[in-house]
Amino acid sequence: MSNNEWPEEGPVGDVSTEEGLQKAIKSYEQMSPKRAAALLEEMDEEEAYIHIAAMDHGLRGSILGRMEAARAAGILEKLAQEGR
């Protein structure tokens, strides 16, 4: 099997599908916001944005509040531009 046949794997599993993304969101809900922020900061900004955009507002705020300020600001700016 070649590498491009493997699903995309992130720190919380396969997020290449909507179902996978929702499973990742449930994982974030089970961990502390500080831990979730640390995981998201390890991702590139576009990947982190996809995860954060899929979260409900309460979870999103608690995680963004614990991320490095410049990184959180970049993600918030994109959320605002996309009307999320």
C-alpha positions as CSV (number, residue, x, y, z in Angstrom):
1,M,0.0,0.0,0.0
2,S,1.5,3.4,-0.9
3,N,1.5,6.3,1.4
4,N,-1.1,8.2,-0.5
5,E,-3.6,5.4,0.2
6,W,-3.5,5.9,3.9
7,P,-6.0,8.2,5.5
8,E,-4.9,11.5,6.9
9,E,-4.0,11.1,10.5
10,G,-3.8,13.9,13.0
11,P,-3.1,14.0,16.7
12,V,-6.6,12.8,17.4
13,G,-7.1,10.3,14.5
14,D,-8.6,10.3,11.0
15,V,-10.1,13.6,10.2
16,S,-10.3,13.3,6.5
17,T,-14.1,12.8,6.7
18,E,-16.9,14.7,8.4
19,E,-17.4,11.7,10.7
20,G,-13.7,11.7,11.6
21,L,-13.8,15.4,12.3
22,Q,-16.8,14.9,14.6
23,K,-15.0,12.2,16.5
24,A,-12.0,14.5,16.9
25,I,-14.3,17.2,18.3
26,K,-15.7,14.7,20.8
27,S,-12.1,14.0,21.8
28,Y,-11.5,17.7,22.4
29,E,-14.6,17.8,24.6
30,Q,-13.2,15.1,26.8
31,M,-9.9,16.8,27.4
32,S,-9.0,20.0,29.2
33,P,-9.1,23.1,27.0
34,K,-5.4,23.6,27.8
35,R,-4.5,20.2,26.4
36,A,-6.8,20.7,23.3
37,A,-5.1,24.0,22.7
38,A,-1.7,22.4,22.9
39,L,-2.7,19.8,20.3
40,L,-4.2,22.3,18.0
41,E,-1.1,24.5,18.2
42,E,0.9,21.5,16.8
43,M,-1.2,21.5,13.6
44,D,-0.7,23.9,10.8
45,E,-3.0,26.9,11.0
46,E,-5.4,25.7,8.2
47,E,-5.8,22.2,9.9
48,A,-6.4,23.9,13.3
49,Y,-8.9,26.2,11.7
50,I,-10.9,23.3,10.3
51,H,-11.1,21.7,13.7
52,I,-12.0,24.9,15.6
53,A,-14.6,26.0,13.0
54,A,-16.4,22.7,13.6
55,M,-16.7,23.2,17.3
56,D,-19.6,24.8,19.2
57,H,-18.9,28.4,20.4
58,G,-18.4,27.5,24.0
59,L,-15.7,24.9,23.3
60,R,-14.1,27.1,20.7
61,G,-13.8,30.0,23.1
62,S,-12.3,28.0,25.9
63,I,-9.7,26.5,23.6
64,L,-8.8,29.7,21.7
65,G,-8.4,31.5,25.1
66,R,-5.6,29.1,25.9
67,M,-3.8,29.3,22.6
68,E,-0.9,31.6,21.8
69,A,-2.4,35.0,21.1
70,A,-1.1,35.5,17.6
71,R,-2.2,32.0,16.5
72,A,-5.7,32.4,18.0
73,A,-6.0,35.9,16.4
74,G,-5.3,34.4,13.0
75,I,-7.9,31.7,13.4
76,L,-10.4,34.2,14.8
77,E,-9.9,36.5,11.8
78,K,-10.5,33.6,9.4
79,L,-13.6,32.6,11.4
80,A,-14.9,36.1,11.1
81,Q,-14.2,36.3,7.4
82,E,-16.1,33.1,6.9
83,G,-19.0,34.2,9.1
84,R,-18.6,31.4,11.7
